[in-house]
Amino acid sequence: MLKVIQVGIGGFGRCWLETIKRNNSVATHAALVDIDEGVLKEKAEAYGVPAECCFTRLDDALDKVDADAVVCVTPPAYHREVCVKALEAGKHAITEKPLADTIEDCRAMVAAAKKTGPPPVHNPVTQYKGGCSSIPTRAAPSGA
Ligand SMILES: NC(=O)c1ccc[n+]([C@@H]2O[C@H](COP(=O)([O-])OP(=O)(O)OC[C@H]3O[C@@H](n4cnc5c(N)ncnc54)[C@H](O)[C@@H]3O)[C@@H](O)[C@H]2O)c1
């Protein structure tokens, strides 16, 4: 079972909330993270994630829950910060498109991945595939 911290749960984050719920034999939410406390409360209730697993800062989620992967569904300006933090904490990093909004940020993410293990999984084409349902299984630990 892939334990996922989802960062960014408003907007397109709903697609990932639904996808992980739909694929609950391979993935589950270890935590939800969003800077908007209202969205956090609403989605935690809607998706049955306990309040103690909901955070406004990724650092707190990384400290307090056991997780395999971080899915980043924030605006692109934050993809670098979220993914590098996830990789440095030893997690898989899966990010929404675009990889980042500057070449400098993209290079920093690739450099972090080279140091820490597998490259970040980028999700460029979900609009052509009817959802993100193939992504969690790509990042799932072997045997999941
Ligand atoms: N694959 C697709 O078809 C598709 C479709 C739409 C959006 N996207 C991508 O999804 C990502 C999010 O887009 P959106 O439209 O949902 O954006 P949005 O502006 O609606 O923000 C999404 C959520 O992220 C939260 N957030 C913002 N900064 C944060 C931070 N630093 N830490 C934690 N949470 C933070 C916001 O509070 C919000 O709830 C973007 O990368 C976008 O390109 C992909």
PDBQT file of the ligand as one rigid body, heavy atoms in Angstrom, charges set to zero:
ROOT
HETATM    1  N1  LIG A 201      -3.187  17.531 -15.239  1.00  0.00    +0.000 N 
HETATM    2  C1  LIG A 201      -4.183  18.375 -15.470  1.00  0.00    +0.000 C 
HETATM    3  O1  LIG A 201      -5.029  18.186 -16.327  1.00  0.00    +0.000 OA
HETATM    4  C2  LIG A 201      -4.273  19.615 -14.609  1.00  0.00    +0.000 A 
HETATM    5  C3  LIG A 201      -5.464  20.385 -14.594  1.00  0.00    +0.000 A 
HETATM    6  C4  LIG A 201      -5.507  21.523 -13.765  1.00  0.00    +0.000 A 
HETATM    7  C5  LIG A 201      -4.405  21.882 -12.967  1.00  0.00    +0.000 A 
HETATM    8  N2  LIG A 201      -3.281  21.109 -13.043  1.00  0.00    +0.000 N 
HETATM    9  C6  LIG A 201      -2.110  21.450 -12.228  1.00  0.00    +0.000 C 
HETATM   10  O2  LIG A 201      -2.425  21.219 -10.864  1.00  0.00    +0.000 OA
HETATM   11  C7  LIG A 201      -1.663  22.121 -10.058  1.00  0.00    +0.000 C 
HETATM   12  C8  LIG A 201      -2.602  22.891  -9.142  1.00  0.00    +0.000 C 
HETATM   13  O3  LIG A 201      -3.465  23.687  -9.921  1.00  0.00    +0.000 OA
HETATM   14  P1  LIG A 201      -4.816  24.307  -9.291  1.00  0.00    +0.000 P 
HETATM   15  O4  LIG A 201      -5.540  24.928 -10.409  1.00  0.00    +0.000 OA
HETATM   16  O5  LIG A 201      -5.476  23.259  -8.452  1.00  0.00    +0.000 OA
HETATM   17  O6  LIG A 201      -4.206  25.477  -8.345  1.00  0.00    +0.000 OA
HETATM   18  P2  LIG A 201      -4.919  26.302  -7.187  1.00  0.00    +0.000 P 
HETATM   19  O7  LIG A 201      -4.401  27.701  -7.275  1.00  0.00    +0.000 OA
HETATM   20  O8  LIG A 201      -6.394  26.067  -7.227  1.00  0.00    +0.000 OA
HETATM   21  O9  LIG A 201      -4.271  25.680  -5.845  1.00  0.00    +0.000 OA
HETATM   22  C9  LIG A 201      -4.481  24.360  -5.441  1.00  0.00    +0.000 C 
HETATM   23  C10 LIG A 201      -4.373  24.289  -3.925  1.00  0.00    +0.000 C 
HETATM   24  O10 LIG A 201      -3.012  24.443  -3.488  1.00  0.00    +0.000 OA
HETATM   25  C11 LIG A 201      -3.005  25.151  -2.264  1.00  0.00    +0.000 C 
HETATM   26  N3  LIG A 201      -1.679  25.746  -2.083  1.00  0.00    +0.000 N 
HETATM   27  C12 LIG A 201      -1.142  26.805  -2.720  1.00  0.00    +0.000 A 
HETATM   28  N4  LIG A 201       0.135  26.999  -2.345  1.00  0.00    +0.000 NA
HETATM   29  C13 LIG A 201       0.420  26.012  -1.446  1.00  0.00    +0.000 A 
HETATM   30  C14 LIG A 201       1.587  25.663  -0.716  1.00  0.00    +0.000 A 
HETATM   31  N5  LIG A 201       2.723  26.362  -0.827  1.00  0.00    +0.000 N 
HETATM   32  N6  LIG A 201       1.523  24.590   0.129  1.00  0.00    +0.000 NA
HETATM   33  C15 LIG A 201       0.369  23.879   0.263  1.00  0.00    +0.000 A 
HETATM   34  N7  LIG A 201      -0.773  24.164  -0.432  1.00  0.00    +0.000 NA
HETATM   35  C16 LIG A 201      -0.739  25.208  -1.274  1.00  0.00    +0.000 A 
HETATM   36  C17 LIG A 201      -4.139  26.168  -2.424  1.00  0.00    +0.000 C 
HETATM   37  O11 LIG A 201      -4.611  26.614  -1.156  1.00  0.00    +0.000 OA
HETATM   38  C18 LIG A 201      -5.177  25.333  -3.147  1.00  0.00    +0.000 C 
HETATM   39  O12 LIG A 201      -6.049  24.641  -2.256  1.00  0.00    +0.000 OA
HETATM   40  C19 LIG A 201      -0.885  23.024 -11.018  1.00  0.00    +0.000 C 
HETATM   41  O13 LIG A 201       0.421  22.524 -11.182  1.00  0.00    +0.000 OA
HETATM   42  C20 LIG A 201      -1.668  22.906 -12.322  1.00  0.00    +0.000 C 
HETATM   43  O14 LIG A 201      -0.876  23.128 -13.470  1.00  0.00    +0.000 OA
HETATM   44  C21 LIG A 201      -3.214  19.991 -13.817  1.00  0.00    +0.000 A 
ENDROOT
TORSDOF 0
